[in-house]
Amino acid sequence: MSDFACARREMIDCQIRPADVTKYSILRALSQVPREKFVPKQFQSVAYSGTNLCIGPGRYLLEPRIFAKMLTFLNVTSKDLVLDIAPGFGYSSAVLAGLAEAVIGIETPDFADQAQEILSNESIDNAVVYEGKLTDGLDSQGPFDALIIQGGVEELPTQLESQVKLGGRIVALFIDGVRAECWRGLRTMHGVDWNFCFNASVPVLKDFSKKQEFVF
């Protein structure tokens, strides 16, 4: 067994399972995706560390434990179409592809092409990463059964909420000051019904920062 394969197994046994993530489909999906392929080469040796890993200016690959817990609350099924916002080099989309029918990722130009190339090299054909503005989503491919955002948000744009079908789920990490909380939303006819899931420590995605109000 390779060093990376051992690291992947240790990630699941020492980080994921102790975080009360025990659903077989999630553990299987995590075990099948080589996380080291979805980070810059200089960071491959720490790809499985229990931290939010910086993969570019202001951008992070979420800590494995946090991402796995988010997946638990997103509750993806094999019939779902999932919108994955800010998947970086495509790791989250690759894992989601092992759970869903199809995954649509949205990324900035710095990541989109490389993410799609890695997904293709790994023969993951039910996930695609499009270039676009993270806060815009991709309305033309919706509505989606589930939406997940790979980073902290201070505000969730209504245009993203509206791309989730009625009865669909949203999992997001809301940041208020230094605190981060994961919340699960259920899209209803009256908006989104939110429920608290767990506390977390994550960096904010700059596109999802609160707009500063001008005060005289």
ZAVOGU-314714 format. One record per residue (C-alpha): z, x, y; residue number from 1; residue in three letters. Coordinates in nm, 4 decimals. Each point is the difference from the previous one (the first is absolute). Layout:
N
Z_X_Y_NUM_ALA .
...
This chain:
216
0.0000_0.0000_0.0000_1_MET .
-0.0959_0.1344_0.3439_2_SER .
0.2550_0.0722_0.2721_3_ASP .
-0.1347_-0.2937_0.2009_4_PHE .
0.0251_-0.2345_-0.2975_5_ALA .
0.3624_0.1079_-0.0469_6_CYS .
0.0668_-0.0508_0.3694_7_ALA .
-0.1508_-0.3478_-0.0218_8_ARG .
0.2215_-0.0919_-0.2929_9_ARG .
0.3063_0.1376_0.1786_10_GLU .
-0.0944_-0.1990_0.3116_11_MET .
0.0064_-0.3176_-0.2063_12_ILE .
0.3144_0.0843_-0.1969_13_ASP .
0.2063_0.1519_0.2842_14_CYS .
-0.1238_-0.1840_0.3108_15_GLN .
-0.1683_-0.3252_-0.0974_16_ILE .
0.2099_-0.1396_-0.2856_17_ARG .
0.3353_0.0749_0.1714_18_PRO .
-0.1269_-0.2051_0.2976_19_ALA .
-0.0039_-0.3083_-0.2265_20_ASP .
-0.3774_0.0038_-0.0392_21_VAL .
-0.0425_-0.0887_-0.3648_22_THR .
-0.3088_-0.2207_-0.0171_23_LYS .
-0.2259_0.1500_-0.2641_24_TYR .
-0.3283_-0.0597_0.1847_25_SER .
0.1263_0.1904_0.3060_26_ILE .
0.1380_0.2911_-0.2031_27_LEU .
-0.3261_0.0208_-0.1946_28_ARG .
-0.2124_-0.0027_0.3175_29_ALA .
0.2135_0.2744_0.1557_30_LEU .
-0.0192_0.2085_-0.3175_31_SER .
-0.3797_-0.0179_-0.0093_32_GLN .
-0.0761_0.1204_0.3530_33_VAL .
0.0069_0.3775_0.0676_34_PRO .
0.1857_-0.0031_0.3324_35_ARG .
-0.0822_0.3668_0.0578_36_GLU .
-0.3713_-0.0848_0.0326_37_LYS .
0.0704_-0.2212_0.3041_38_PHE .
0.1641_0.2600_0.2262_39_VAL .
-0.1370_0.3138_0.1705_40_PRO .
-0.0070_0.2959_-0.2381_41_LYS .
0.2761_0.1839_0.1841_42_GLN .
0.2354_-0.2906_-0.0750_43_PHE .
-0.0836_-0.0518_-0.3672_44_GLN .
0.3082_0.1909_-0.1148_45_SER .
0.2260_-0.2516_0.1787_46_VAL .
-0.2081_-0.3117_-0.0665_47_ALA .
0.2731_-0.1511_-0.2192_48_TYR .
0.2965_0.0818_0.2230_49_SER .
0.2343_-0.2795_0.1026_50_GLY .
-0.0978_0.0088_0.3659_51_THR .
-0.2511_-0.1542_0.2378_52_ASN .
-0.2664_0.2718_-0.0187_53_LEU .
-0.1925_0.0872_0.3171_54_CYS .
-0.3743_-0.0055_-0.0816_55_ILE .
-0.1347_0.0230_0.3547_56_GLY .
0.1036_-0.0337_0.3643_57_PRO .
0.2430_-0.2916_0.0157_58_GLY .
-0.0949_-0.1163_-0.3513_59_ARG .
0.2056_-0.0027_-0.3195_60_TYR .
-0.0288_-0.0747_-0.3689_61_LEU .
0.2973_-0.2266_-0.0608_62_LEU .
0.2886_0.1187_-0.2147_63_GLU .
-0.0700_-0.1042_-0.3621_64_PRO .
0.3192_-0.2052_-0.0253_65_ARG .
-0.0788_-0.2007_0.3136_66_ILE .
-0.3606_-0.0663_-0.1018_67_PHE .
0.1017_-0.1069_-0.3504_68_ALA .
0.2621_-0.2430_0.1352_69_LYS .
-0.2607_-0.1451_0.2368_70_MET .
-0.2276_-0.0595_-0.2979_71_LEU .
0.2786_-0.1871_-0.1773_72_THR .
0.0296_-0.2484_0.2861_73_PHE .
-0.3774_-0.0250_0.0531_74_LEU .
-0.0276_-0.1237_-0.3612_75_ASN .
-0.3702_0.0767_-0.0462_76_VAL .
-0.1822_-0.1676_-0.2899_77_THR .
-0.3273_0.0818_-0.1718_78_SER .
-0.1717_-0.2846_0.1871_79_LYS .
0.1004_0.1166_0.3486_80_ASP .
-0.2112_0.1369_0.2836_81_LEU .
0.2229_0.2389_0.1951_82_VAL .
-0.0334_0.1340_0.3544_83_LEU .
0.1519_0.3483_0.0254_84_ASP .
0.0526_0.1186_0.3571_85_ILE .
0.0184_0.3767_0.0687_86_ALA .
-0.0310_0.1331_-0.3569_87_PRO .
-0.0545_0.3544_0.1288_88_GLY .
-0.2062_0.1872_-0.2567_89_PHE .
0.0065_-0.3043_-0.2287_90_GLY .
0.3052_0.0410_-0.2223_91_TYR .
0.1466_-0.3445_0.0623_92_SER .
-0.3407_-0.1630_-0.0500_93_SER .
-0.0403_0.1857_-0.3288_94_ALA .
0.3363_-0.1231_-0.1282_95_VAL .
-0.0692_-0.3548_0.1184_96_LEU .
-0.3354_0.0126_-0.1792_97_ALA .
0.1945_0.0258_-0.3252_98_GLY .
0.1754_-0.3280_0.0801_99_LEU .
-0.2555_-0.2117_0.1872_100_ALA .
-0.3489_-0.1330_-0.0564_101_GLU .
-0.1212_0.1845_0.3110_102_ALA .
0.1432_0.1963_0.2931_103_VAL .
-0.1370_0.0376_0.3514_104_ILE .
0.1437_0.2894_0.1996_105_GLY .
-0.0355_0.0472_0.3756_106_ILE .
0.0257_0.3478_0.1467_107_GLU .
-0.0854_0.2029_0.3089_108_THR .
-0.2956_0.2410_0.0013_109_PRO .
0.2353_0.2913_-0.0750_110_ASP .
0.0723_-0.1414_-0.3456_111_PHE .
-0.2489_-0.2690_-0.1040_112_ALA .
-0.2880_0.2120_-0.1324_113_ASP .
0.2257_0.2410_-0.1873_114_GLN .
0.2003_-0.2865_-0.1488_115_ALA .
-0.3150_-0.1654_-0.1290_116_GLN .
-0.1248_0.3293_-0.1431_117_GLU .
0.3247_0.0596_-0.1891_118_ILE .
0.0027_-0.3560_-0.1367_119_LEU .
-0.3581_0.0481_-0.1218_120_SER .
0.0822_0.3373_-0.1562_121_ASN .
0.2888_-0.1655_-0.1857_122_GLU .
-0.2354_-0.2778_-0.1237_123_SER .
0.2027_-0.2708_0.1730_124_ILE .
-0.2726_-0.2554_0.0608_125_ASP .
0.2034_-0.3078_0.0996_126_ASN .
0.1371_0.1576_0.3193_127_ALA .
-0.1966_0.0838_0.3134_128_VAL .
0.1164_0.1458_0.3318_129_VAL .
-0.1792_-0.1090_0.3159_130_TYR .
0.0158_0.1705_0.3377_131_GLU .
0.1468_-0.2198_0.2680_132_GLY .
0.2842_-0.0685_0.2384_133_LYS .
0.3183_-0.0353_-0.2023_134_LEU .
0.1299_-0.2960_0.1996_135_THR .
-0.3269_-0.1924_-0.0455_136_ASP .
-0.0048_-0.0123_-0.3795_137_GLY .
-0.3312_-0.1226_-0.1413_138_LEU .
-0.0421_-0.3708_0.0555_139_ASP .
-0.3490_-0.0037_-0.1544_140_SER .
0.1428_0.0847_-0.3445_141_GLN .
0.2901_-0.2487_0.0092_142_GLY .
0.1949_-0.2073_-0.0422_143_PRO .
0.2261_0.2264_-0.2032_144_PHE .
0.2634_-0.0855_-0.2576_145_ASP .
0.2235_0.2847_0.1125_146_ALA .
0.0380_0.2407_0.2915_147_LEU .
0.1942_0.3266_0.0089_148_ILE .
0.0380_0.2565_0.2790_149_ILE .
0.0626_0.3664_-0.0800_150_GLN .
0.2345_0.0860_0.2836_151_GLY .
0.2506_-0.1408_0.2434_152_GLY .
-0.0962_-0.2754_0.2430_153_VAL .
0.1711_-0.1157_0.3157_154_GLU .
-0.2363_-0.2940_0.0406_155_GLU .
-0.2284_-0.1678_-0.2545_156_LEU .
-0.3236_-0.1239_0.1598_157_PRO .
-0.0725_-0.3680_-0.0509_158_THR .
-0.3582_0.0825_-0.0992_159_GLN .
0.1355_0.1727_-0.3100_160_LEU .
0.2265_-0.2910_-0.0893_161_GLU .
-0.2950_-0.2385_0.0303_162_SER .
-0.2007_0.1978_-0.2567_163_GLN .
0.2499_-0.0894_-0.2726_164_VAL .
-0.0726_-0.3278_-0.1773_165_LYS .
0.2511_-0.2826_-0.0125_166_LEU .
0.2568_0.0894_-0.2633_167_GLY .
-0.0905_0.3674_0.0295_168_GLY .
0.2538_0.2804_0.0399_169_ARG .
0.0588_0.2698_0.2606_170_ILE .
0.2278_0.3001_-0.0440_171_VAL .
0.0721_0.2087_0.3090_172_ALA .
0.2560_0.2523_0.1209_173_LEU .
0.1307_-0.1174_0.3365_174_PHE .
0.1560_0.2573_0.2293_175_ILE .
0.2498_-0.0791_0.2737_176_ASP .
0.1161_0.3196_0.1637_177_GLY .
0.1027_0.2370_-0.2790_178_VAL .
0.0428_-0.2671_-0.2679_179_ARG .
-0.2726_-0.1113_-0.2380_180_ALA .
0.0143_-0.3090_-0.2163_181_GLU .
-0.2472_-0.1194_-0.2596_182_CYS .
-0.0806_-0.3703_0.0275_183_TRP .
-0.2115_-0.2241_-0.2191_184_ARG .
-0.1965_-0.2772_0.1673_185_GLY .
-0.1490_-0.3117_-0.1545_186_LEU .
-0.2919_-0.1460_0.1939_187_ARG .
0.0471_-0.3720_0.0657_188_THR .
-0.1753_-0.2635_0.2074_189_MET .
0.2595_0.0636_0.2714_190_HIS .
-0.0259_0.3800_0.0055_191_GLY .
0.1793_0.2595_-0.2116_192_VAL .
0.3347_-0.0621_-0.1672_193_ASP .
0.1792_0.3376_-0.0124_194_TRP .
0.2746_0.1188_-0.2360_195_ASN .
0.1888_0.3295_0.0094_196_PHE .
-0.0556_0.2367_-0.2946_197_CYS .
0.1654_0.3389_0.0592_198_PHE .
0.0816_0.2707_0.2537_199_ASN .
-0.2235_0.3039_0.0319_200_ALA .
-0.0666_0.3101_0.2056_201_SER .
-0.3646_0.0327_0.1034_202_VAL .
-0.2041_0.1239_0.2973_203_PRO .
-0.1747_-0.2575_0.2172_204_VAL .
-0.3785_-0.0301_-0.0046_205_LEU .
-0.1007_0.0601_0.3608_206_LYS .
-0.2539_-0.2854_-0.0064_207_ASP .
0.2887_-0.2354_-0.0777_208_PHE .
0.2333_0.1091_0.2791_209_SER .
0.1255_-0.2612_0.2443_210_LYS .
-0.2011_-0.0222_0.3175_211_LYS .
0.2023_0.1384_0.2875_212_GLN .
0.0629_-0.2624_0.2664_213_GLU .
-0.0303_0.1074_0.3629_214_PHE .
0.3123_-0.0762_0.1983_215_VAL .
0.0306_0.0285_0.3779_216_PHE .
